[in-house]
């Protein structure tokens, strides 16, 4: 699918390519879409947790919640 990319977005892509982290525009766009999906999934999980809390679920103690977050972050690249 071909899509005309606006100049401001082209500038953002060029800036990412200049870092040397990506080999081409496709890699930049794939990573951007993956990050967008991850952010969307995270927001949905937060909303689910809020809804559960409002419904009376006490959830996890904070230390256990942080342990789960730390385990999830192990091995993920840092931005």
C-alpha positions as CSV (number, residue, x, y, z in Angstrom):
1,X,0.0,0.0,0.0
2,X,1.4,3.3,-1.0
3,X,0.7,6.3,1.1
4,X,1.9,9.9,0.6
5,X,3.8,10.8,3.8
6,X,3.5,14.4,4.9
7,X,6.7,16.4,5.1
8,X,6.6,16.6,9.0
9,X,6.4,12.8,9.3
10,X,9.1,12.4,6.7
11,X,11.3,14.6,8.9
12,X,10.6,12.4,11.9
13,X,11.4,9.3,9.8
14,X,14.6,10.9,8.6
15,X,15.6,11.7,12.2
16,X,15.1,8.1,13.2
17,X,17.1,6.8,10.2
18,X,19.9,9.3,11.1
19,X,20.3,7.5,14.5
20,X,21.5,4.4,12.7
21,X,19.1,2.2,14.6
22,X,17.0,1.6,11.5
23,X,18.1,0.5,8.0
24,X,15.1,1.9,6.1
25,X,11.7,3.7,6.3
26,X,9.8,0.4,6.6
27,X,11.7,-0.5,9.8
28,X,10.9,2.9,11.3
29,X,7.2,2.6,10.5
30,X,7.0,-1.0,11.7
31,X,8.5,0.0,15.0
32,X,6.3,3.0,15.3
33,X,3.2,0.9,14.7
34,X,4.4,-1.7,17.2
35,X,4.9,1.0,19.8
36,X,1.5,2.4,19.1
37,X,-0.1,-1.1,19.5
38,X,1.8,-1.6,22.7
39,X,0.6,1.7,24.1
40,X,-2.9,0.9,23.1
41,X,-2.7,-2.5,24.8
42,X,-1.3,-0.9,27.9
43,X,-4.0,1.7,28.0
44,X,-6.7,-1.1,27.6
45,X,-5.0,-3.0,30.5
46,X,-5.1,0.0,32.7
47,X,-8.7,0.6,31.9
48,X,-9.5,-3.0,32.7
49,X,-7.8,-2.7,36.0
50,X,-9.7,0.5,36.8
51,X,-13.0,-1.1,35.9
52,X,-12.1,-4.2,38.1
53,X,-11.2,-1.9,41.0
54,X,-14.5,0.0,40.6
55,X,-16.3,-3.3,40.6
56,X,-14.8,-4.1,44.0
57,X,-11.7,-6.1,43.1
58,X,-9.0,-5.1,45.6
59,X,-6.2,-6.0,43.1
60,X,-2.6,-6.8,44.0
61,X,-0.5,-5.3,46.8
62,X,1.8,-2.7,45.3
63,X,5.0,-4.6,45.8
64,X,3.6,-7.6,43.9
65,X,2.4,-5.3,41.1
66,X,5.8,-3.7,40.8
67,X,7.4,-7.2,40.7
68,X,5.1,-8.1,37.8
69,X,6.1,-4.9,35.9
70,X,9.8,-5.6,36.5
71,X,9.5,-9.1,35.2
72,X,7.7,-7.8,32.1
73,X,10.4,-5.3,31.4
74,X,13.3,-7.7,31.6
75,X,14.7,-8.2,28.2
76,X,12.8,-5.3,26.6
77,X,14.9,-2.7,24.8
78,X,15.1,0.7,26.4
79,X,14.2,3.7,24.4
